[in-house]
């Protein structure tokens, strides 16, 4: 399976990695817990965004594999729309 959004995912993960290293530095510098929790929440949101991109890429792959007259195409398109609305 081709993952068209893998470069985007890789870039996002690199930013998240840097952000996590920054949180570790905040701990080492004895920053306040509220500041650290705020940054951890930001990382969690960023990870959720990565999952969203992965799911969208997967759904787009399956939609592209379904011919325009295939019975499952409408269901695949509906799944794509539903997933986009949830995430």
C-alpha positions as CSV (number, residue, x, y, z in Angstrom):
1,X,0.0,0.0,0.0
2,X,1.3,3.5,-0.9
3,X,1.3,6.0,1.9
4,X,1.1,9.4,0.2
5,X,1.1,11.3,3.5
6,X,4.1,9.6,5.0
7,X,6.4,12.6,4.5
8,X,3.9,14.9,6.2
9,X,3.6,12.3,9.1
10,X,7.4,12.1,9.4
11,X,7.7,15.9,9.6
12,X,5.0,16.0,12.3
13,X,6.7,13.3,14.3
14,X,10.0,15.1,14.2
15,X,8.3,18.2,15.5
16,X,6.7,16.2,18.3
17,X,10.0,14.5,19.1
18,X,11.5,18.0,19.5
19,X,8.6,19.1,21.6
20,X,9.0,16.1,23.9
21,X,12.7,16.8,24.3
22,X,11.7,20.3,25.3
23,X,9.3,19.0,27.9
24,X,12.1,16.8,29.3
25,X,14.3,19.9,29.5
26,X,11.5,21.7,31.3
27,X,11.5,18.9,33.9
28,X,15.3,19.1,34.3
29,X,15.0,22.9,34.7
30,X,12.3,22.4,37.4
31,X,9.6,24.2,35.6
32,X,6.1,24.3,37.2
33,X,3.8,21.4,36.7
34,X,1.1,23.5,35.1
35,X,3.5,24.7,32.4
36,X,4.6,21.1,31.8
37,X,1.1,19.8,31.7
38,X,0.2,22.4,29.1
39,X,3.1,21.3,26.9
40,X,2.1,17.6,27.3
41,X,-1.4,18.5,26.3
42,X,0.0,20.1,23.2
43,X,2.0,17.0,22.3
44,X,-1.1,14.8,22.8
45,X,-3.0,17.1,20.4
46,X,-0.2,16.8,17.9
47,X,-0.2,13.0,18.2
48,X,-4.0,13.0,17.7
49,X,-3.4,15.0,14.5
50,X,-0.9,12.5,13.3
51,X,-3.4,9.7,13.8
52,X,-6.0,11.7,11.9
53,X,-3.6,12.1,8.9
54,X,-2.8,8.4,9.0
55,X,-6.5,7.5,9.0
56,X,-7.3,9.9,6.2
57,X,-4.5,8.5,4.1
58,X,-5.7,4.9,4.7
59,X,-9.3,5.8,3.9
60,X,-8.2,7.7,0.7
61,X,-6.2,4.7,-0.3
62,X,-9.3,2.4,0.0
63,X,-11.5,4.9,-1.8
64,X,-9.0,5.2,-4.7
65,X,-9.0,1.4,-4.9
66,X,-12.7,1.2,-5.4
67,X,-14.0,1.7,-8.9
68,X,-16.6,4.4,-9.5
69,X,-19.3,1.8,-10.2
70,X,-18.4,-0.6,-7.4
71,X,-21.1,-1.2,-4.8
72,X,-18.7,-0.3,-2.0
73,X,-17.6,3.0,-3.4
74,X,-20.4,5.0,-1.9
75,X,-19.8,3.4,1.5
76,X,-16.1,4.1,1.2
77,X,-16.8,7.8,0.4
78,X,-19.3,7.9,3.3
79,X,-16.6,6.4,5.6
80,X,-14.1,9.0,4.5
81,X,-16.6,11.9,5.2
82,X,-17.5,10.4,8.6
83,X,-13.9,9.9,9.7
84,X,-13.1,13.5,8.6
85,X,-16.0,14.8,10.7
86,X,-15.0,12.8,13.8
87,X,-11.4,13.7,13.7
